[in-house]
Amino acid sequence: MQQRILGNSGLEVSALGLGCMGLSFGYGPATGKAEAIKLIQSAVERGITFFDTAEAYGPGTNEEVVGEALAPFRKQVVIATKFGFKNGMPTQGLDSRPENIRAVAEASLKRLKTDVIDLFLPAPG
């Protein structure tokens, strides 16, 4: 798998990444947890190292599945997640107040079962 460096950060990721939103949000019924974990782990086995999620996908459940699936591979992968939705819900608008960002980061770290978020992105808007 080809690799890419993101910006000036030195963060290296696979040229292909896996956007995980559709596993629990946006495209019909959520994928079963066991099936979603299997899919994510299969992606790692095929060389994918970049995984994208958000607090709003589920809300929260997508980060939980991604965290559980990637726990055995955590040092080998890069996880991106997004913040800035009111109450974790895109339909309620945006909230990028510092206290909300801090709260979302703490909650995302727990759901992702990690001590670091590799790429923490503001919600588009």
MARBA-3410 file (N, C-alpha, C, O; in Angstrom, 1 decimal):
125
0.9,-1.2,0.0,0.0,0.0,0.0,0.9,1.2,0.0,1.8,1.4,0.8 ~ 0.6,2.2,-0.9,1.4,3.4,-0.9,1.0,4.2,0.3,-0.1,4.1,0.9 ~ 1.9,5.1,0.7,1.8,5.9,1.9,1.8,7.4,1.5,2.3,7.7,0.4 ~ 1.2,8.2,2.3,1.2,9.7,2.1,1.5,10.4,3.4,1.2,9.8,4.5 ~ 2.1,11.5,3.3,2.4,12.4,4.5,1.3,13.5,4.5,1.1,14.1,3.5
0.6,13.6,5.6,-0.4,14.6,5.7,0.2,16.0,6.0,0.8,16.2,7.1 ~ 0.1,16.9,5.1,0.6,18.3,5.4,2.0,18.4,5.8,2.9,17.6,5.4 ~ 2.2,19.2,6.8,3.6,19.4,7.4,3.7,18.6,8.7,4.8,18.7,9.4 ~ 2.8,17.8,9.0,2.7,17.1,10.3,3.7,16.0,10.4,4.1,15.6,11.5 ~ 4.1,15.4,9.3,4.9,14.2,9.3,4.0,12.9,9.6,4.5,11.8,9.6
2.7,13.1,9.7,1.8,12.0,10.0,1.7,11.2,8.7,1.2,11.7,7.7 ~ 2.1,9.9,8.7,2.1,9.1,7.5,0.9,8.1,7.6,0.6,7.5,8.6 ~ 0.1,8.1,6.5,-1.1,7.3,6.4,-1.1,6.5,5.0,-0.3,6.9,4.1 ~ -1.9,5.5,5.0,-2.0,4.8,3.7,-2.7,5.7,2.7,-3.5,6.6,3.1 ~ -2.4,5.5,1.4,-3.0,6.3,0.4,-4.5,6.2,0.3,-5.2,7.1,0.0
-5.0,5.0,0.7,-6.4,4.8,0.8,-6.8,4.7,2.3,-6.0,4.1,3.1 ~ -7.9,5.4,2.7,-8.3,5.3,4.0,-9.7,4.8,4.1,-10.4,4.5,3.0 ~ -10.2,4.5,5.3,-11.6,4.0,5.4,-12.4,5.0,6.2,-12.2,5.3,7.4 ~ -13.4,5.6,5.5,-14.4,6.5,6.2,-15.4,5.6,6.8,-16.1,4.8,6.1 ~ -15.6,5.6,8.1,-16.4,4.7,8.8,-17.8,5.1,9.1,-18.6,4.4,9.6
-18.2,6.3,8.6,-19.5,6.8,8.9,-20.6,5.9,8.5,-21.6,5.6,9.3 ~ -20.6,5.3,7.3,-21.6,4.4,6.8,-21.9,3.2,7.7,-22.9,2.5,7.5 ~ -21.0,2.8,8.5,-21.2,1.7,9.4,-22.3,1.9,10.4,-22.8,0.9,10.9 ~ -22.5,3.1,10.8,-23.5,3.3,11.8,-24.4,4.5,11.6,-25.3,4.8,12.4 ~ -24.2,5.2,10.5,-24.9,6.5,10.3,-25.0,6.9,8.9,-24.1,6.7,8.1
-26.2,7.4,8.4,-26.3,8.1,7.2,-26.7,7.3,6.0,-27.3,7.8,5.0 ~ -26.5,6.0,5.9,-26.8,5.2,4.7,-27.7,4.0,5.1,-27.5,2.9,4.6 ~ -28.7,4.2,5.8,-29.6,3.1,6.2,-29.3,2.6,7.5,-28.6,3.2,8.3 ~ -29.8,1.4,7.8,-29.5,0.7,9.1,-28.0,0.5,9.4,-27.3,0.3,8.5 ~ -27.7,0.6,10.7,-26.3,0.4,11.1,-25.9,-1.0,10.8,-26.7,-2.0,10.9
-24.6,-1.2,10.4,-24.0,-2.5,10.3,-23.9,-3.1,11.7,-23.6,-2.4,12.6 ~ -24.1,-4.4,11.8,-24.0,-5.1,13.1,-22.5,-4.9,13.6,-21.6,-4.8,12.8 ~ -22.4,-4.8,14.9,-21.1,-4.5,15.5,-20.1,-5.5,15.1,-19.0,-5.1,14.7 ~ -20.3,-6.8,15.2,-19.3,-7.8,14.8,-18.9,-7.7,13.4,-17.7,-7.9,13.1 ~ -19.9,-7.4,12.5,-19.6,-7.3,11.1,-18.7,-6.0,10.8,-17.8,-6.1,10.0
-19.1,-4.9,11.5,-18.3,-3.7,11.4,-16.9,-3.9,11.8,-15.9,-3.4,11.2 ~ -16.7,-4.5,13.0,-15.3,-4.8,13.5,-14.5,-5.7,12.5,-13.4,-5.4,12.3 ~ -15.2,-6.7,12.0,-14.5,-7.6,11.0,-14.1,-6.8,9.8,-13.0,-6.9,9.3 ~ -14.9,-5.9,9.3,-14.6,-5.1,8.1,-13.4,-4.2,8.4,-12.5,-4.1,7.6 ~ -13.4,-3.5,9.5,-12.3,-2.6,9.9,-11.0,-3.3,10.0,-10.0,-2.9,9.5
-11.1,-4.4,10.7,-9.8,-5.2,10.9,-9.3,-5.8,9.6,-8.1,-6.0,9.4 ~ -10.2,-6.2,8.7,-9.9,-6.6,7.4,-9.2,-5.5,6.6,-8.2,-5.8,5.9 ~ -9.6,-4.3,6.8,-9.0,-3.2,6.1,-7.5,-3.0,6.6,-6.6,-2.8,5.8 ~ -7.3,-3.2,7.9,-6.0,-3.1,8.5,-5.1,-4.2,7.9,-4.0,-3.9,7.5 ~ -5.6,-5.4,7.8,-4.9,-6.5,7.3,-4.5,-6.3,5.8,-3.5,-6.9,5.3
-5.2,-5.5,5.1,-4.9,-5.2,3.7,-4.1,-3.9,3.5,-3.8,-3.5,2.4 ~ -3.6,-3.3,4.6,-2.7,-2.2,4.6,-3.3,-0.8,4.8,-2.6,0.2,4.7 ~ -4.6,-0.8,5.1,-5.2,0.5,5.4,-4.7,1.0,6.8,-4.8,0.2,7.7 ~ -4.3,2.2,6.9,-3.8,2.7,8.2,-4.5,4.0,8.6,-4.3,4.5,9.7 ~ -5.4,4.5,7.8,-6.1,5.8,8.1,-7.6,5.5,8.2,-8.2,5.0,7.2
-8.2,5.9,9.3,-9.6,5.6,9.6,-10.2,6.9,10.1,-9.7,7.6,11.0 ~ -11.4,7.2,9.5,-12.1,8.5,9.8,-13.4,8.2,10.5,-14.2,7.3,10.0 ~ -13.7,8.9,11.5,-15.0,8.8,12.3,-15.4,10.2,12.8,-14.7,11.1,12.4 ~ -16.4,10.2,13.6,-16.8,11.5,14.2,-17.8,11.2,15.4,-18.4,10.1,15.5 ~ -17.8,12.1,16.3,-18.7,12.0,17.5,-20.1,11.9,17.0,-20.9,11.2,17.7
-20.5,12.5,15.9,-21.8,12.6,15.4,-22.3,11.3,14.8,-23.6,11.2,14.6 ~ -21.4,10.4,14.4,-21.9,9.2,13.7,-22.4,8.2,14.7,-21.6,7.5,15.4 ~ -23.7,8.2,14.8,-24.3,7.3,15.8,-25.3,7.8,16.7,-26.4,7.3,16.7 ~ -25.2,8.9,17.4,-23.9,9.6,17.8,-23.1,8.8,18.8,-23.7,8.1,19.7 ~ -21.8,8.8,18.6,-20.9,8.1,19.5,-20.7,6.7,19.2,-19.6,6.2,19.5
-21.6,6.0,18.7,-21.5,4.5,18.5,-20.4,4.2,17.5,-19.8,3.1,17.6 ~ -20.2,5.0,16.4,-19.2,4.8,15.4,-17.8,4.8,16.0,-17.0,3.9,15.8 ~ -17.6,5.8,16.9,-16.3,5.9,17.6,-16.1,4.6,18.4,-14.9,4.1,18.5 ~ -17.1,4.2,19.1,-17.0,3.0,19.9,-16.6,1.7,19.1,-15.7,1.0,19.5 ~ -17.2,1.5,18.0,-16.9,0.4,17.1,-15.5,0.5,16.5,-14.7,-0.4,16.5
-15.1,1.7,16.1,-13.8,2.0,15.5,-12.7,1.7,16.6,-11.7,1.1,16.3 ~ -13.0,2.2,17.8,-12.0,2.0,18.9,-11.8,0.6,19.2,-10.7,0.1,19.4 ~ -12.9,-0.2,19.3,-12.8,-1.6,19.6,-12.1,-2.4,18.5,-11.2,-3.2,18.8 ~ -12.4,-2.1,17.3,-11.8,-2.8,16.2,-10.4,-2.5,16.0,-9.6,-3.4,15.7 ~ -9.9,-1.2,16.3,-8.6,-0.9,16.1,-7.7,-1.0,17.3,-6.5,-0.8,17.3
-8.3,-1.3,18.5,-7.5,-1.5,19.7,-6.2,-2.4,19.5,-5.2,-2.0,20.0 ~ -6.4,-3.6,18.9,-5.2,-4.4,18.7,-4.1,-3.9,17.8,-3.0,-4.3,17.8 ~ -4.5,-2.9,17.0,-3.6,-2.3,16.0,-3.3,-0.8,16.3,-2.7,-0.2,15.4 ~ -3.6,-0.3,17.4,-3.6,1.1,17.7,-2.3,1.8,17.3,-2.3,2.9,16.8 ~ -1.1,1.2,17.6,0.1,1.8,17.3,0.5,1.8,15.8,1.4,2.5,15.4
-0.3,1.1,15.0,0.0,1.0,13.6,-1.0,1.8,12.7,-0.8,1.9,11.5 ~ -2.0,2.4,13.3,-3.0,3.2,12.5,-3.1,4.6,13.0,-2.7,5.0,14.1 ~ -3.8,5.4,12.1,-4.1,6.8,12.4,-5.6,6.9,12.4,-6.3,6.5,11.5 ~ -6.1,7.5,13.5,-7.5,7.8,13.7,-7.8,9.3,13.6,-7.2,10.0,14.3 ~ -8.7,9.6,12.7,-9.2,11.0,12.6,-10.6,11.0,13.1,-11.4,10.1,12.8
-11.0,12.0,13.9,-12.4,12.2,14.3,-12.7,13.7,14.3,-11.8,14.5,14.4 ~ -14.0,13.9,14.2,-14.4,15.3,14.1,-15.2,15.8,15.3,-15.8,14.9,16.0 ~ -15.2,17.1,15.5,-15.9,17.7,16.7,-16.6,18.9,16.2,-16.5,19.4,15.1 ~ -17.4,19.5,17.1,-18.0,20.8,16.9,-19.5,20.7,16.6,-20.1,21.8,16.2 ~ -20.2,19.6,16.8,-21.6,19.6,16.6,-22.3,19.8,18.0,-21.8,19.3,19.0
-23.4,20.5,18.0,-24.2,20.7,19.2,-24.7,19.4,19.7,-25.4,18.7,18.9 ~ -24.4,19.0,20.9,-24.8,17.8,21.5,-24.5,16.6,20.6,-25.2,15.5,20.7 ~ -23.5,16.7,19.8,-23.1,15.6,19.0,-24.0,15.3,17.8,-23.9,14.2,17.2 ~ -24.9,16.2,17.5,-25.9,16.1,16.5,-25.8,17.1,15.4,-26.0,18.3,15.7 ~ -25.4,16.8,14.2,-25.3,17.7,13.1,-26.6,18.6,12.9,-26.5,19.7,12.5
-27.7,17.9,13.1,-29.0,18.6,12.9,-29.3,19.8,13.9,-30.1,20.6,13.6 ~ -28.5,19.8,15.0,-28.7,20.8,16.0,-27.7,22.0,15.8,-27.8,23.0,16.6 ~ -26.9,22.0,14.8,-26.0,23.1,14.5,-24.6,22.8,15.0,-24.3,21.7,15.4 ~ -23.8,23.9,15.1,-22.4,23.7,15.4,-22.1,24.3,16.8,-22.8,25.2,17.3 ~ -21.1,23.8,17.5,-20.7,24.3,18.8,-19.2,24.0,18.9,-18.8,22.9,19.3
-18.4,25.0,18.6,-17.0,24.9,18.8,-16.4,25.8,19.9,-15.3,26.2,19.8 ~ -17.2,26.0,20.9,-16.7,26.7,22.1,-15.6,25.8,22.7,-15.7,24.6,22.7 ~ -14.5,26.4,23.3,-13.4,25.6,23.8,-13.9,24.6,24.8,-13.3,23.5,24.8 ~ -14.9,24.9,25.7,-15.3,23.9,26.7,-16.0,22.7,26.0,-15.9,21.6,26.5 ~ -16.7,23.0,24.9,-17.3,21.8,24.2,-16.2,21.0,23.5,-16.3,19.8,23.5
-15.2,21.6,22.9,-14.1,20.9,22.2,-13.4,20.0,23.3,-13.2,18.8,23.0 ~ -13.2,20.5,24.4,-12.5,19.8,25.5,-13.3,18.6,25.9,-12.8,17.5,26.1 ~ -14.7,18.8,26.1,-15.6,17.7,26.5,-15.7,16.6,25.4,-15.7,15.4,25.7 ~ -15.8,17.1,24.2,-15.8,16.1,23.1,-14.6,15.3,23.0,-14.6,14.1,22.8 ~ -13.4,16.0,23.1,-12.1,15.2,23.1,-12.1,14.2,24.1,-11.7,13.0,23.9
-12.4,14.5,25.4,-12.4,13.5,26.4,-13.3,12.4,26.2,-13.0,11.2,26.4 ~ -14.5,12.7,25.7,-15.5,11.6,25.4,-15.0,10.7,24.2,-15.2,9.5,24.3 ~ -14.5,11.4,23.2,-14.0,10.6,22.0,-12.8,9.7,22.4,-12.7,8.6,22.0 ~ -11.9,10.2,23.3,-10.8,9.4,23.7,-11.3,8.1,24.4,-10.8,7.0,24.2 ~ -12.3,8.2,25.2,-12.9,7.1,25.9,-13.6,6.1,24.9,-13.3,4.9,25.0
-14.4,6.7,24.0,-15.0,5.8,23.0,-14.1,5.1,22.1,-14.3,4.0,21.7 ~ -13.0,5.8,21.7,-12.0,5.3,20.8,-11.0,4.3,21.5,-10.1,3.7,20.9 ~ -11.1,4.3,22.9,-10.2,3.4,23.7,-8.7,3.7,23.4,-7.9,2.8,23.2 ~ -8.4,5.0,23.5,-7.0,5.4,23.2,-6.7,6.6,24.1,-7.6,7.2,24.7 ~ -5.4,6.9,24.1,-5.0,8.1,24.9,-4.6,9.2,24.0,-4.1,10.3,24.4
-4.8,9.1,22.6,-4.4,10.1,21.7,-5.4,10.1,20.5,-5.7,9.0,20.0 ~ -5.8,11.2,20.0,-6.5,11.4,18.8,-5.5,11.9,17.8,-4.9,13.0,18.0 ~ -5.2,11.1,16.7,-4.2,11.5,15.8,-4.5,12.8,15.0,-3.7,13.6,14.7 ~ -5.8,12.9,14.6,-6.2,14.0,13.8,-7.6,14.4,14.3,-8.5,13.6,14.1 ~ -7.7,15.6,14.9,-8.9,16.1,15.5,-9.4,17.2,14.6,-8.9,18.3,14.7
-10.5,17.0,13.9,-10.9,18.0,12.9,-12.2,18.7,13.3,-13.1,18.1,13.8 ~ -12.3,20.0,13.0,-13.6,20.7,13.2,-14.6,20.3,12.2,-14.3,19.9,11.1 ~ -15.9,20.3,12.7,-17.0,20.0,11.8,-17.1,20.9,10.7,-16.8,22.1,10.8 ~ -17.4,20.5,9.5,-17.5,21.4,8.4,-18.7,22.3,8.6,-19.7,21.9,9.1 ~ -18.5,23.5,8.2,-19.7,24.4,8.4,-19.3,25.8,8.3,-20.2,26.7,8.4
END
